[in-house]
Amino acid sequence: MQGSAFRRSRRLFLSSLGSFVVLASCCSVPLQAAPVASLVVIISFDGLRPDAIAKASTPVLDLLVKEGAHTWNAQTVLPSITLVSHASMLTGVEPSRHGITSDTGTIRPLRVPTCFELAKQVGYPTAMVVGKPKFKHLAKPGTIDYFSNPGYWAKDVARVAVKRLAQQQTGLMFLHLPDPDSTGHKYGWMSPKQLKSVSDCDSALGTVLKALDGYGLRGRTLVIVTADHGGHDRKHGSKDPRDRTIPWICAGPGVGTACKIQGPVSTCDTAATALHALGVAIPSDWQGKPVFEAFDPRRSVR
């Protein structure tokens, strides 16, 4: 009986090992030894300052903080504007390296691979659901399996994301919730209407997490919630700490519970952390590094 069980386990191990070798040998970017998650969802609250989370009604974010790891002192790049900051978030390098330095006018193509490109090279599916059409500049041809710009509000992004999750249950997904940025520019950062938009994004986040639960994906999904920049008055883009300081939260398999990250975190670290969770090798010349402090070695994939 024990011998039979051992032989079955050995066959299963060898079969899995063979699949891993075939996958790794056919790809230009190798897999690491042990993926932490099979799905990573990066969710960006456009224009979210960390102190807005304390003043707005954000029960979903509050629970995610308790379940995972966080810092309220992560830093974005300069200039702290949407397309530039998101390019660094998704490529792991500073603007001087990725080449996107403006939101408007002629936008040059990215000069470096994105985290989607590297994930796709090892066979993972990829998706972007965004609230602004300018994100097409970050969707390099052949690297995104599904791209959607369903509307300018978080609820529209969440609705489409839920439908996509029914079809894509592994790989890398990026969701962009634009509301805090648009209301910040119109009514001012930390104004009542801007804080209400943060709450609306929190509700949209809840819709996505509920879908992950409903599809049975939550236990093997790393969720990263962050922002591209903050803001002050009705603007952003400067060196002002209110523009550059952003929240960074992650929760999921292998992540410590109620963990307050003490070390520095850059928006460039988001792409590296996503690839680390999927077991994809990170380019050695990336400025971003995985936020290892968020992961508890005592916890395994659930």
N, C-alpha and C positions, 0 to 999 in steps of 0.2 A: 504493500500500500504506500509506504513512504517512498520507496524506490520509484513507483509510478508517478507520484506527485513531483518528485525531483526531476524526472525526465520531462514531464510536461512544462515545468518551470524553466528548465534549461532550453527546451525548444522555443518557448516564448521569448526568452532573453535573446537567443541567437537570432530569431526572426526580427526582433526590434532593433538589434544591433546592426543587422544587415540593411534594414531600411534606412537607418541613420547614416551608414557608410555610403549608400547609394546617393542619398540626398546631398550629403556633404561633398562627395566627389564631383557632382555635376554643377556645383555652384562656385562662383568666384569669391563669395564671402562665406567663410565657414561658420557653422553653428558652434556655440560653446557647448560644454559638456552637459549642463543641466539647466534647461529653461525653468523659470520660476512660474510663468503663466503661459497659457495658450492664446490669450487674447489680451491686448492692451488698448484701453480707450483713454485718449488724451482729450480733456475738455477745457477749453479756454474761455474764461469770462472776460470779454474784451473790456479793458479799462477798469478792472476791479482793484481797488486799493484794499489792503488787508484790514484797515480799521473800519471799512464799510461792512465787513462781515459781522463785526461786533454791534454795529448800530442798526443793521437791517434785520428782518426776520429771515433766518436761514437755518431752519431745523435740519435740513438734509445735509448741508455742509457741516453743521455742528456735530451730527452723528458720525459723519465720515472722519472728522478729526478725532473723535473718540475711538473709532475703529482702526485708525491707521496712524500715519506719521505726518508731521506738518512743520512748517516754519512760516512765520509772518514777516520774515526779513530777506526773502529771496530777492535777487536783483536782475533787472532786465538790462538790455544794451542801450547804447546811444546811436542814433537818435531813438528815443523811446516812443516810437510810432508803430502803428498796427502791422504793416507788411514787413517792415524791417525786423521788428521784434519777433514776429512769428517765424520769419525765415531762420533766425538764430535758434528759436525754440525747436524747429523741426530739422535743422541741419547740424546742430551741435557746434557751430562756429560763430565767431563775431562777424559783423557786417563787412569788415575789411576783407574777410575771406570768402563769404558767400556772394558778395557783389551787389546785393540789393540795399540801396541806401536811401530810397525815397518811396513814398506812397503814391505819388502822382507823376504825370509826364511819361517819359520813356522808361520803362522798367526793363532792365537788362536781365537775360536768363541767369538762373542760378549757376554758379561756377563749381559747386560741390554737390555730392550726392545728398539726398534727404534720407531721413530714417525710413520713409516708405520705400524708397529705391533699394535700400539695403535689405529690408525685410522681404521685399518681393523677390530679390535675387536668391533667397533660400526657400522660396515657395510659399511664403505667407500671403494671404489676400490682404488688400489695403483699401481704405475708404476715407473720403473726406466729405463731411456735411457742414456747410458753412453759411454764415449770414451775410457775407459780402462777396461780390463777384471778383474782387481783386485777388482772391486766393487762387484763382486760376494760374497765377504766376508761380505758385509753389507746387502745383500739380504737374511735375515734369512728364512729358509724353512717355507712355509705357510704364509708369510707376504707380498709377492709381487705377484700381479696378473699378471703383465707383466714385463719382464726383457729383455732388448735388448742391445747388444754391437755392433752397426752396423758398426763401423769404428773409426778411430783415429782423425777425424776432425769434427769441429762444424757443418759444413753443412750436414754431414751424420746424426748426432744426431738430428738436426732440422727436417730433412726430415722424419725420423721415428717418431719423436714426433708429427708432424702434423697428420700423419696417426693414431697414437694412440688417439689423441684428438677427432678424428671423432667417436671413439668408447667409450672413457672414458671422460665424461663431468662433473663428480663430483669427489670428493675425493682428493687424494694427488699424485702428480707427481714430480719426481726429474729428472733434466736434467744436465748432466756433459759435459762441453765443454773444451776439453783438450789442445787446440792449444797454449795458452800463455805459458804453462809450457814446452811443448816440444820445442818451439822455444827459450824460455829463456835458457834452458839447452844447446841448440846448438849454439845460437848466442849471448846470454847475455841478461839479463833483461834490458829493456828500449832501446834496440838496434832497429834500423829501422825495421828489420824483426819481432822482437817480437811485436812492436807496430802495425805492419800490421796484425799480428795474432789476436790482440785485436779487430781490426776493423772487421776482418772476423767473430769473435764471435758476435760482435754487429749486423752484418748482419743476422747471424743465429737467434739471439734474435728477430730481426724484423720479420723473417719468422714465428716464433712461435706466436708472438703477432698478426700478420696478420691473422693467423689461428684462434686464439681466437676471433678476431673480426668477421671473416667470419662465424664461428659457432655460433655466438651470445652469446659467453661465457665471453667476457671481463668484462662486468659490474658486474659479480658475481664471478670473479676470483681474488684472491690475488696472485700477482707475487712478489717473493722475488729473487733478484739478489745479489749474494755475491761471495766470493772466499774462497778457503781453506787455501791459504798462498800467500805471495808475493815472493820476491826473490832479489838477488843482484849478480852482476857478472854473473856466470853461475850456481848458486847454491841457496839453501834455506835450512831451517831446524833449523836455529840457533835462538838465542834471539835477533838478529839484528832487529830493528824496521822495516826495509825494508822487512824482512821475515814475521814478525808477524802482520803487519798492513794491513787490508783488507777493501774493500768497503762493505757497506751493504745498499741495496736499496729495498724498497717495495712500491707497488702501487696497488690500487684496492679499493673495497668497504670498506668504513669506514676509509680510510687512509687520513690524512691531505694532503693538496696540498702545494707543494713547502716547505715542512717541513724539517728543518735541525735539526736532532736529537742531543741534547746537552749532554745527559747522556751516560755512558759507554755502549757499546754493545759487547758481546762476540759471537763467532761462535756458542756456545752452545745455545744461545738465538733463533737461527733460528728454531730449532725443536719446541721449546715452542711456538713461534709466529705462526707457521703453525697450531699446534693443537688448539691454542686459536681461530684462525680464523675459524676453522671448528667446534668449539664448543665442542671439546674433552677435557676431564679433563686431566690436566697435573700432572704427579707424583710429590708428595710433596717433594721428595728427589732429584729432578733434580736440578742441579746447574744453568742451563739455565732458564730464565724467559721470558715471552712475552715482546716485546718491546712496551709497552703501549704508550710510548711517540709518536709513529708513528701514533696512531689512534686518530682521531678527534671525540669526542663524539657528535658533532653537525651534523655529516654526517651519513647517514643510507645506507643500502645496496641499490645499484642502480638497 
